[in-house]
C-alpha cells in the first residue's frame, strides 16, 4: 500500500493519530505497532503537543492483532517479540506526559479493546462494540486482560475474557471502559470539548498528575500517599500553581496562557 498505515495531524496543541488500514479493520500489525511506537516516542518529547487523540479510519476502530501475519510465522520467539512490541506501545501511551483520548467508532476487539483501555480517556460512538474475543479462536487474550482488568471490575473482565462476547457502548460506559457515549456525528465535537478542557489547564500539572495517577495505583496506600504528597509539593512550587492559588484567593481568573505559562 502506498498510504502510510498511521496518519498524524497536528492542530492547536492536539495531535491526532489515525490508524489508516480501515479496509482491514486497522489490525495491530508489526508495521502498525512500529509506526505507533515511533510516533508516540516523538510526541512524548514534543512540548508543543498537549493532548493526543487516537482515532481510526474505516468502519472499525481496531480488530486487534493481525492474525494472518501471526499465522504466517508459527514460532514462539516471533510471538514473544510481537507481544513484547505491543506491550511497549501500550506502556508508551501510559508513560507519556500528554493525556491520550481514544475516539472509538465501530468494533474494538482483542488488542483493539486493549488499546482503548490503555488510553487515559475514551469517547465511544453509540454503535461501538467491544470484545476480548481471542478465546473464540483458542487464544486467551492475556495481554488485553492486563489493561481490561485495570478498567472494569474483575468479574466483568473475566466474563468478557472467558466468553469472548461483545458488549455495547452503553455497557462499556456503565462498566468503566469508556468515559462517554455519543452519537457518531457528535464524536468529534465531544472529543474536541475534552481536548479544550485539558488545553486550558497547566501542562506541568497535567503531566505530573498523569504520571502520579498510574504509579500510585500499583502501590500500597502508604507509599501511594507518600508519592502523592511529594508530587503535590513539587507541583505547588511551580509558578503557575502559585499564581493559580493566588488568583483563587483574590477571586480572579489566573494570569496564565492556555497551557499554564504566566502572562
ChimeraX commands (.cxc) that place a marker at each C-alpha (Angstrom):
marker #1 position 0.00,0.00,0.00 radius 0.5
marker #1 position 1.21,3.48,-0.81 radius 0.5
marker #1 position -0.57,5.29,2.02 radius 0.5
marker #1 position 1.08,5.18,5.46 radius 0.5
marker #1 position -0.56,2.87,7.98 radius 0.5
marker #1 position -0.63,5.69,10.56 radius 0.5
marker #1 position -1.57,9.30,9.87 radius 0.5
marker #1 position -0.61,12.27,12.05 radius 0.5
marker #1 position -2.36,15.63,12.18 radius 0.5
marker #1 position -1.29,18.50,14.48 radius 0.5
marker #1 position -3.50,21.46,15.28 radius 0.5
marker #1 position -3.64,23.82,18.25 radius 0.5
marker #1 position -1.72,21.63,20.66 radius 0.5
marker #1 position -3.70,18.49,19.75 radius 0.5
marker #1 position -2.11,15.66,17.79 radius 0.5
marker #1 position -4.45,13.15,16.16 radius 0.5
marker #1 position -3.04,9.76,15.24 radius 0.5
marker #1 position -5.29,7.84,12.86 radius 0.5
marker #1 position -4.98,4.11,12.27 radius 0.5
marker #1 position -5.14,4.00,8.48 radius 0.5
marker #1 position -5.90,0.45,7.45 radius 0.5
marker #1 position -9.67,0.80,7.57 radius 0.5
marker #1 position -10.32,-1.72,4.81 radius 0.5
marker #1 position -8.82,-4.39,7.13 radius 0.5
marker #1 position -10.32,-3.02,10.38 radius 0.5
marker #1 position -6.98,-1.46,11.37 radius 0.5
marker #1 position -5.14,-4.52,12.72 radius 0.5
marker #1 position -2.16,-4.02,15.02 radius 0.5
marker #1 position 0.30,-5.47,12.53 radius 0.5
marker #1 position 4.06,-5.28,13.01 radius 0.5
marker #1 position 4.05,-2.22,10.78 radius 0.5
marker #1 position 1.25,-0.51,12.70 radius 0.5
marker #1 position 2.88,-1.20,16.06 radius 0.5
marker #1 position 6.22,0.14,14.82 radius 0.5
marker #1 position 4.56,3.28,13.46 radius 0.5
marker #1 position 2.71,3.84,16.74 radius 0.5
marker #1 position 5.87,3.31,18.78 radius 0.5
marker #1 position 7.84,5.83,16.73 radius 0.5
marker #1 position 5.02,8.40,16.76 radius 0.5
marker #1 position 4.33,8.12,20.49 radius 0.5
marker #1 position 8.02,8.48,21.34 radius 0.5
marker #1 position 8.30,11.63,19.21 radius 0.5
marker #1 position 5.11,13.13,20.66 radius 0.5
marker #1 position 6.14,12.44,24.26 radius 0.5
marker #1 position 9.23,14.62,23.73 radius 0.5
marker #1 position 7.32,17.41,21.97 radius 0.5
marker #1 position 6.29,20.17,24.38 radius 0.5
marker #1 position 4.03,21.73,21.75 radius 0.5
marker #1 position 1.71,18.71,21.94 radius 0.5
marker #1 position -0.70,18.91,24.88 radius 0.5
marker #1 position -3.26,16.20,24.03 radius 0.5
marker #1 position -3.22,13.13,21.79 radius 0.5
marker #1 position -6.33,11.74,20.08 radius 0.5
marker #1 position -6.17,8.15,18.85 radius 0.5
marker #1 position -8.64,7.64,16.01 radius 0.5
marker #1 position -9.18,5.21,13.16 radius 0.5
marker #1 position -10.24,5.18,9.52 radius 0.5
marker #1 position -12.92,2.95,8.04 radius 0.5
marker #1 position -15.82,1.14,9.71 radius 0.5
marker #1 position -13.99,-0.13,12.80 radius 0.5
marker #1 position -11.60,1.22,15.40 radius 0.5
marker #1 position -9.24,-1.76,15.68 radius 0.5
marker #1 position -9.67,-5.51,15.28 radius 0.5
marker #1 position -6.59,-6.41,17.33 radius 0.5
marker #1 position -3.52,-8.26,16.15 radius 0.5
marker #1 position -3.06,-9.23,12.51 radius 0.5
marker #1 position -3.92,-12.94,12.73 radius 0.5
marker #1 position -2.84,-13.67,9.15 radius 0.5
marker #1 position 0.57,-12.19,9.87 radius 0.5
marker #1 position 0.82,-14.16,13.12 radius 0.5
marker #1 position -0.18,-17.43,11.44 radius 0.5
marker #1 position 2.49,-16.96,8.79 radius 0.5
marker #1 position 5.30,-17.27,11.37 radius 0.5
marker #1 position 4.39,-20.05,13.84 radius 0.5
marker #1 position 7.42,-19.59,16.09 radius 0.5
marker #1 position 7.38,-18.89,19.82 radius 0.5
marker #1 position 10.26,-16.41,19.64 radius 0.5
marker #1 position 8.37,-14.46,16.99 radius 0.5
marker #1 position 5.19,-14.41,19.06 radius 0.5
marker #1 position 7.02,-13.31,22.19 radius 0.5
marker #1 position 8.73,-10.50,20.31 radius 0.5
marker #1 position 5.41,-9.40,18.78 radius 0.5
marker #1 position 3.57,-9.28,22.10 radius 0.5
marker #1 position 6.52,-7.51,23.71 radius 0.5
marker #1 position 6.38,-4.91,20.94 radius 0.5
marker #1 position 2.66,-4.45,21.54 radius 0.5
marker #1 position 3.20,-4.11,25.29 radius 0.5
marker #1 position 5.79,-1.39,24.70 radius 0.5
marker #1 position 3.26,0.58,22.65 radius 0.5
marker #1 position 0.63,0.21,25.36 radius 0.5
marker #1 position 3.05,1.30,28.08 radius 0.5
marker #1 position 4.20,4.25,25.97 radius 0.5
marker #1 position 0.62,5.55,25.97 radius 0.5
marker #1 position 0.55,5.41,29.76 radius 0.5
marker #1 position 4.03,6.83,30.37 radius 0.5
marker #1 position 3.86,9.83,28.02 radius 0.5
marker #1 position 3.04,13.12,29.75 radius 0.5
marker #1 position 0.18,14.06,27.42 radius 0.5
marker #1 position -3.31,12.67,28.02 radius 0.5
marker #1 position -4.41,10.26,25.27 radius 0.5
marker #1 position -8.07,10.12,24.23 radius 0.5
marker #1 position -9.43,7.17,22.25 radius 0.5
marker #1 position -12.04,8.18,19.66 radius 0.5
marker #1 position -13.87,4.90,19.15 radius 0.5
marker #1 position -16.33,4.05,16.42 radius 0.5
marker #1 position -17.32,0.57,15.31 radius 0.5
marker #1 position -15.56,-2.50,16.68 radius 0.5
marker #1 position -12.68,-2.60,19.15 radius 0.5
marker #1 position -11.72,-6.22,19.68 radius 0.5
marker #1 position -8.89,-8.12,21.41 radius 0.5
marker #1 position -5.77,-5.90,21.32 radius 0.5
marker #1 position -8.00,-3.16,19.88 radius 0.5
marker #1 position -10.03,-3.25,23.08 radius 0.5
marker #1 position -6.73,-3.26,24.98 radius 0.5
marker #1 position -5.75,-0.10,23.10 radius 0.5
marker #1 position -8.94,1.63,24.24 radius 0.5
marker #1 position -8.38,0.50,27.83 radius 0.5
marker #1 position -4.82,1.86,27.87 radius 0.5
marker #1 position -5.85,5.34,26.76 radius 0.5
marker #1 position -6.42,7.84,29.56 radius 0.5
marker #1 position -9.90,8.74,28.29 radius 0.5
marker #1 position -12.23,7.18,25.73 radius 0.5
marker #1 position -15.22,8.55,23.86 radius 0.5
marker #1 position -17.33,5.98,22.02 radius 0.5
marker #1 position -19.89,6.32,19.29 radius 0.5
marker #1 position -23.22,4.71,20.16 radius 0.5
marker #1 position -22.61,1.98,17.57 radius 0.5
marker #1 position -19.24,0.97,19.05 radius 0.5
marker #1 position -18.81,-2.54,20.42 radius 0.5
marker #1 position -16.05,-4.08,22.47 radius 0.5
marker #1 position -14.75,-7.62,22.99 radius 0.5
marker #1 position -11.65,-9.56,24.00 radius 0.5
marker #1 position -12.54,-12.38,21.66 radius 0.5
marker #1 position -9.31,-14.33,21.29 radius 0.5
marker #1 position -10.77,-17.22,23.27 radius 0.5
marker #1 position -13.14,-17.82,20.35 radius 0.5
marker #1 position -10.15,-18.99,18.29 radius 0.5
marker #1 position -8.46,-20.76,21.20 radius 0.5
marker #1 position -6.24,-17.86,22.28 radius 0.5
marker #1 position -6.96,-16.34,25.69 radius 0.5
marker #1 position -6.50,-12.56,25.49 radius 0.5
marker #1 position -3.80,-12.46,28.17 radius 0.5
marker #1 position -2.18,-9.13,27.33 radius 0.5
marker #1 position -5.51,-7.35,26.77 radius 0.5
marker #1 position -6.53,-8.73,30.19 radius 0.5
marker #1 position -3.87,-6.55,31.83 radius 0.5
marker #1 position -5.46,-3.35,30.56 radius 0.5
marker #1 position -9.06,-4.53,30.80 radius 0.5
marker #1 position -8.74,-5.63,34.44 radius 0.5
marker #1 position -7.44,-2.17,35.33 radius 0.5
marker #1 position -10.55,-0.52,33.88 radius 0.5
marker #1 position -13.51,-2.70,34.79 radius 0.5
marker #1 position -14.27,-4.97,37.73 radius 0.5
marker #1 position -12.65,-8.41,37.94 radius 0.5
marker #1 position -15.87,-10.32,37.30 radius 0.5
marker #1 position -16.83,-8.13,34.37 radius 0.5
marker #1 position -13.34,-8.52,32.89 radius 0.5
marker #1 position -13.39,-12.29,33.41 radius 0.5
marker #1 position -16.79,-12.63,31.77 radius 0.5
marker #1 position -15.53,-10.83,28.68 radius 0.5
marker #1 position -12.29,-12.84,28.65 radius 0.5
marker #1 position -13.91,-16.24,29.21 radius 0.5
marker #1 position -16.84,-15.83,26.81 radius 0.5
marker #1 position -15.35,-13.62,24.11 radius 0.5
marker #1 position -18.74,-11.96,23.82 radius 0.5
marker #1 position -19.27,-8.35,22.75 radius 0.5
marker #1 position -20.53,-5.57,24.98 radius 0.5
marker #1 position -22.19,-2.50,23.51 radius 0.5
marker #1 position -21.15,1.11,24.07 radius 0.5
marker #1 position -23.62,1.75,26.88 radius 0.5
marker #1 position -22.45,-1.34,28.75 radius 0.5
marker #1 position -18.85,-0.24,28.25 radius 0.5
marker #1 position -19.81,3.12,29.77 radius 0.5
marker #1 position -21.53,1.52,32.75 radius 0.5
marker #1 position -18.58,-0.79,33.37 radius 0.5
marker #1 position -15.98,1.99,33.15 radius 0.5
marker #1 position -14.25,1.09,29.90 radius 0.5
marker #1 position -15.20,4.42,28.27 radius 0.5
marker #1 position -15.98,7.89,29.62 radius 0.5
marker #1 position -18.74,9.00,27.29 radius 0.5
marker #1 position -21.06,7.57,24.64 radius 0.5
marker #1 position -22.41,9.91,21.98 radius 0.5
marker #1 position -23.97,9.70,18.55 radius 0.5
marker #1 position -21.41,9.20,15.80 radius 0.5
marker #1 position -21.98,12.70,14.45 radius 0.5
marker #1 position -21.09,14.11,17.88 radius 0.5
marker #1 position -17.86,12.13,18.32 radius 0.5
marker #1 position -15.55,14.84,17.03 radius 0.5
marker #1 position -17.38,17.60,18.91 radius 0.5
marker #1 position -17.20,15.70,22.20 radius 0.5
marker #1 position -13.53,14.83,21.76 radius 0.5
marker #1 position -12.77,18.46,20.89 radius 0.5
marker #1 position -14.54,19.62,24.06 radius 0.5
marker #1 position -12.42,17.29,26.18 radius 0.5
marker #1 position -9.27,18.48,24.44 radius 0.5
marker #1 position -10.21,22.13,25.01 radius 0.5
marker #1 position -10.79,21.50,28.71 radius 0.5
marker #1 position -7.36,19.89,29.07 radius 0.5
marker #1 position -5.64,22.56,26.97 radius 0.5
marker #1 position -6.91,25.21,29.36 radius 0.5
marker #1 position -5.00,23.62,32.26 radius 0.5
marker #1 position -1.27,23.95,33.07 radius 0.5
marker #1 position 0.80,21.41,31.17 radius 0.5
marker #1 position 3.06,20.71,34.14 radius 0.5
marker #1 position 0.15,19.85,36.43 radius 0.5
marker #1 position -1.40,17.58,33.79 radius 0.5
marker #1 position 1.87,15.75,33.11 radius 0.5
marker #1 position 2.79,15.31,36.77 radius 0.5
marker #1 position -0.75,14.28,37.61 radius 0.5
marker #1 position -0.93,11.62,34.91 radius 0.5
marker #1 position 2.39,10.12,35.99 radius 0.5
marker #1 position 1.32,10.07,39.64 radius 0.5
marker #1 position -2.10,8.57,38.88 radius 0.5
marker #1 position -0.73,5.42,37.30 radius 0.5
marker #1 position 2.21,4.96,39.67 radius 0.5
marker #1 position 0.11,5.15,42.82 radius 0.5
marker #1 position -2.36,2.56,41.52 radius 0.5
marker #1 position 0.36,-0.09,41.70 radius 0.5
marker #1 position 1.42,0.85,45.26 radius 0.5
marker #1 position 0.21,0.17,48.76 radius 0.5
marker #1 position -1.82,3.01,50.23 radius 0.5
marker #1 position 1.01,4.30,52.47 radius 0.5
marker #1 position 3.51,4.52,49.61 radius 0.5
marker #1 position 0.82,6.00,47.37 radius 0.5
marker #1 position 0.14,8.82,49.81 radius 0.5
marker #1 position 3.87,9.48,50.21 radius 0.5
marker #1 position 4.36,9.76,46.45 radius 0.5
marker #1 position 1.20,11.87,46.09 radius 0.5
marker #1 position 2.40,14.29,48.75 radius 0.5
marker #1 position 5.79,14.64,47.07 radius 0.5
marker #1 position 4.09,15.23,43.72 radius 0.5
marker #1 position 1.79,17.92,45.12 radius 0.5
marker #1 position 4.69,19.65,46.88 radius 0.5
marker #1 position 6.70,19.76,43.64 radius 0.5
marker #1 position 3.63,20.90,41.71 radius 0.5
marker #1 position 2.95,23.66,44.25 radius 0.5
marker #1 position 6.45,25.07,43.73 radius 0.5
marker #1 position 5.66,25.72,40.06 radius 0.5
marker #1 position 4.90,29.37,39.26 radius 0.5
marker #1 position 1.62,28.51,37.55 radius 0.5
marker #1 position 0.32,26.79,40.69 radius 0.5
marker #1 position 1.44,29.72,42.83 radius 0.5
marker #1 position -0.39,32.11,40.51 radius 0.5
marker #1 position -3.44,29.85,40.37 radius 0.5
marker #1 position -3.76,29.69,44.16 radius 0.5
marker #1 position -3.22,33.44,44.50 radius 0.5
marker #1 position -5.88,34.09,41.87 radius 0.5
marker #1 position -8.30,31.85,43.77 radius 0.5
marker #1 position -7.62,33.76,46.99 radius 0.5
marker #1 position -8.15,37.06,45.20 radius 0.5
marker #1 position -11.26,35.77,43.42 radius 0.5
marker #1 position -9.94,36.49,39.92 radius 0.5
marker #1 position -9.00,34.41,36.89 radius 0.5
marker #1 position -5.38,33.16,36.91 radius 0.5
marker #1 position -3.00,35.17,34.77 radius 0.5
marker #1 position -1.63,32.47,32.50 radius 0.5
marker #1 position -1.85,31.44,28.89 radius 0.5
marker #1 position -3.56,28.14,28.00 radius 0.5
marker #1 position -1.02,25.53,28.96 radius 0.5
marker #1 position -0.07,27.30,32.15 radius 0.5
marker #1 position 2.61,29.85,31.24 radius 0.5
marker #1 position 2.14,33.13,33.08 radius 0.5
marker #1 position 1.32,36.30,31.19 radius 0.5
marker link #1:1,2 radius 0.2
marker link #1:2,3 radius 0.2
marker link #1:3,4 radius 0.2
marker link #1:4,5 radius 0.2
marker link #1:5,6 radius 0.2
marker link #1:6,7 radius 0.2
marker link #1:7,8 radius 0.2
marker link #1:8,9 radius 0.2
marker link #1:9,10 radius 0.2
marker link #1:10,11 radius 0.2
marker link #1:11,12 radius 0.2
marker link #1:12,13 radius 0.2
marker link #1:13,14 radius 0.2
marker link #1:14,15 radius 0.2
marker link #1:15,16 radius 0.2
marker link #1:16,17 radius 0.2
marker link #1:17,18 radius 0.2
marker link #1:18,19 radius 0.2
marker link #1:19,20 radius 0.2
marker link #1:20,21 radius 0.2
marker link #1:21,22 radius 0.2
marker link #1:22,23 radius 0.2
marker link #1:23,24 radius 0.2
marker link #1:24,25 radius 0.2
marker link #1:25,26 radius 0.2
marker link #1:26,27 radius 0.2
marker link #1:27,28 radius 0.2
marker link #1:28,29 radius 0.2
marker link #1:29,30 radius 0.2
marker link #1:30,31 radius 0.2
marker link #1:31,32 radius 0.2
marker link #1:32,33 radius 0.2
marker link #1:33,34 radius 0.2
marker link #1:34,35 radius 0.2
marker link #1:35,36 radius 0.2
marker link #1:36,37 radius 0.2
marker link #1:37,38 radius 0.2
marker link #1:38,39 radius 0.2
marker link #1:39,40 radius 0.2
marker link #1:40,41 radius 0.2
marker link #1:41,42 radius 0.2
marker link #1:42,43 radius 0.2
marker link #1:43,44 radius 0.2
marker link #1:44,45 radius 0.2
marker link #1:45,46 radius 0.2
marker link #1:46,47 radius 0.2
marker link #1:47,48 radius 0.2
marker link #1:48,49 radius 0.2
marker link #1:49,50 radius 0.2
marker link #1:50,51 radius 0.2
marker link #1:51,52 radius 0.2
marker link #1:52,53 radius 0.2
marker link #1:53,54 radius 0.2
marker link #1:54,55 radius 0.2
marker link #1:55,56 radius 0.2
marker link #1:56,57 radius 0.2
marker link #1:57,58 radius 0.2
marker link #1:58,59 radius 0.2
marker link #1:59,60 radius 0.2
marker link #1:60,61 radius 0.2
marker link #1:61,62 radius 0.2
marker link #1:62,63 radius 0.2
marker link #1:63,64 radius 0.2
marker link #1:64,65 radius 0.2
marker link #1:65,66 radius 0.2
marker link #1:66,67 radius 0.2
marker link #1:67,68 radius 0.2
marker link #1:68,69 radius 0.2
marker link #1:69,70 radius 0.2
marker link #1:70,71 radius 0.2
marker link #1:71,72 radius 0.2
marker link #1:72,73 radius 0.2
marker link #1:73,74 radius 0.2
marker link #1:74,75 radius 0.2
marker link #1:75,76 radius 0.2
marker link #1:76,77 radius 0.2
marker link #1:77,78 radius 0.2
marker link #1:78,79 radius 0.2
marker link #1:79,80 radius 0.2
marker link #1:80,81 radius 0.2
marker link #1:81,82 radius 0.2
marker link #1:82,83 radius 0.2
marker link #1:83,84 radius 0.2
marker link #1:84,85 radius 0.2
marker link #1:85,86 radius 0.2
marker link #1:86,87 radius 0.2
marker link #1:87,88 radius 0.2
marker link #1:88,89 radius 0.2
marker link #1:89,90 radius 0.2
marker link #1:90,91 radius 0.2
marker link #1:91,92 radius 0.2
marker link #1:92,93 radius 0.2
marker link #1:93,94 radius 0.2
marker link #1:94,95 radius 0.2
marker link #1:95,96 radius 0.2
marker link #1:96,97 radius 0.2
marker link #1:97,98 radius 0.2
marker link #1:98,99 radius 0.2
marker link #1:99,100 radius 0.2
marker link #1:100,101 radius 0.2
marker link #1:101,102 radius 0.2
marker link #1:102,103 radius 0.2
marker link #1:103,104 radius 0.2
marker link #1:104,105 radius 0.2
marker link #1:105,106 radius 0.2
marker link #1:106,107 radius 0.2
marker link #1:107,108 radius 0.2
marker link #1:108,109 radius 0.2
marker link #1:109,110 radius 0.2
marker link #1:110,111 radius 0.2
marker link #1:111,112 radius 0.2
marker link #1:112,113 radius 0.2
marker link #1:113,114 radius 0.2
marker link #1:114,115 radius 0.2
marker link #1:115,116 radius 0.2
marker link #1:116,117 radius 0.2
marker link #1:117,118 radius 0.2
marker link #1:118,119 radius 0.2
marker link #1:119,120 radius 0.2
marker link #1:120,121 radius 0.2
marker link #1:121,122 radius 0.2
marker link #1:122,123 radius 0.2
marker link #1:123,124 radius 0.2
marker link #1:124,125 radius 0.2
marker link #1:125,126 radius 0.2
marker link #1:126,127 radius 0.2
marker link #1:127,128 radius 0.2
marker link #1:128,129 radius 0.2
marker link #1:129,130 radius 0.2
marker link #1:130,131 radius 0.2
marker link #1:131,132 radius 0.2
marker link #1:132,133 radius 0.2
marker link #1:133,134 radius 0.2
marker link #1:134,135 radius 0.2
marker link #1:135,136 radius 0.2
marker link #1:136,137 radius 0.2
marker link #1:137,138 radius 0.2
marker link #1:138,139 radius 0.2
marker link #1:139,140 radius 0.2
marker link #1:140,141 radius 0.2
marker link #1:141,142 radius 0.2
marker link #1:142,143 radius 0.2
marker link #1:143,144 radius 0.2
marker link #1:144,145 radius 0.2
marker link #1:145,146 radius 0.2
marker link #1:146,147 radius 0.2
marker link #1:147,148 radius 0.2
marker link #1:148,149 radius 0.2
marker link #1:149,150 radius 0.2
marker link #1:150,151 radius 0.2
marker link #1:151,152 radius 0.2
marker link #1:152,153 radius 0.2
marker link #1:153,154 radius 0.2
marker link #1:154,155 radius 0.2
marker link #1:155,156 radius 0.2
marker link #1:156,157 radius 0.2
marker link #1:157,158 radius 0.2
marker link #1:158,159 radius 0.2
marker link #1:159,160 radius 0.2
marker link #1:160,161 radius 0.2
marker link #1:161,162 radius 0.2
marker link #1:162,163 radius 0.2
marker link #1:163,164 radius 0.2
marker link #1:164,165 radius 0.2
marker link #1:165,166 radius 0.2
marker link #1:166,167 radius 0.2
marker link #1:167,168 radius 0.2
marker link #1:168,169 radius 0.2
marker link #1:169,170 radius 0.2
marker link #1:170,171 radius 0.2
marker link #1:171,172 radius 0.2
marker link #1:172,173 radius 0.2
marker link #1:173,174 radius 0.2
marker link #1:174,175 radius 0.2
marker link #1:175,176 radius 0.2
marker link #1:176,177 radius 0.2
marker link #1:177,178 radius 0.2
marker link #1:178,179 radius 0.2
marker link #1:179,180 radius 0.2
marker link #1:180,181 radius 0.2
marker link #1:181,182 radius 0.2
marker link #1:182,183 radius 0.2
marker link #1:183,184 radius 0.2
marker link #1:184,185 radius 0.2
marker link #1:185,186 radius 0.2
marker link #1:186,187 radius 0.2
marker link #1:187,188 radius 0.2
marker link #1:188,189 radius 0.2
marker link #1:189,190 radius 0.2
marker link #1:190,191 radius 0.2
marker link #1:191,192 radius 0.2
marker link #1:192,193 radius 0.2
marker link #1:193,194 radius 0.2
marker link #1:194,195 radius 0.2
marker link #1:195,196 radius 0.2
marker link #1:196,197 radius 0.2
marker link #1:197,198 radius 0.2
marker link #1:198,199 radius 0.2
marker link #1:199,200 radius 0.2
marker link #1:200,201 radius 0.2
marker link #1:201,202 radius 0.2
marker link #1:202,203 radius 0.2
marker link #1:203,204 radius 0.2
marker link #1:204,205 radius 0.2
marker link #1:205,206 radius 0.2
marker link #1:206,207 radius 0.2
marker link #1:207,208 radius 0.2
marker link #1:208,209 radius 0.2
marker link #1:209,210 radius 0.2
marker link #1:210,211 radius 0.2
marker link #1:211,212 radius 0.2
marker link #1:212,213 radius 0.2
marker link #1:213,214 radius 0.2
marker link #1:214,215 radius 0.2
marker link #1:215,216 radius 0.2
marker link #1:216,217 radius 0.2
marker link #1:217,218 radius 0.2
marker link #1:218,219 radius 0.2
marker link #1:219,220 radius 0.2
marker link #1:220,221 radius 0.2
marker link #1:221,222 radius 0.2
marker link #1:222,223 radius 0.2
marker link #1:223,224 radius 0.2
marker link #1:224,225 radius 0.2
marker link #1:225,226 radius 0.2
marker link #1:226,227 radius 0.2
marker link #1:227,228 radius 0.2
marker link #1:228,229 radius 0.2
marker link #1:229,230 radius 0.2
marker link #1:230,231 radius 0.2
marker link #1:231,232 radius 0.2
marker link #1:232,233 radius 0.2
marker link #1:233,234 radius 0.2
marker link #1:234,235 radius 0.2
marker link #1:235,236 radius 0.2
marker link #1:236,237 radius 0.2
marker link #1:237,238 radius 0.2
marker link #1:238,239 radius 0.2
marker link #1:239,240 radius 0.2
marker link #1:240,241 radius 0.2
marker link #1:241,242 radius 0.2
marker link #1:242,243 radius 0.2
marker link #1:243,244 radius 0.2
marker link #1:244,245 radius 0.2
marker link #1:245,246 radius 0.2
marker link #1:246,247 radius 0.2
marker link #1:247,248 radius 0.2
marker link #1:248,249 radius 0.2
marker link #1:249,250 radius 0.2
marker link #1:250,251 radius 0.2
marker link #1:251,252 radius 0.2
marker link #1:252,253 radius 0.2
marker link #1:253,254 radius 0.2
marker link #1:254,255 radius 0.2
marker link #1:255,256 radius 0.2
marker link #1:256,257 radius 0.2
marker link #1:257,258 radius 0.2
marker link #1:258,259 radius 0.2
marker link #1:259,260 radius 0.2
marker link #1:260,261 radius 0.2
marker link #1:261,262 radius 0.2
marker link #1:262,263 radius 0.2
view
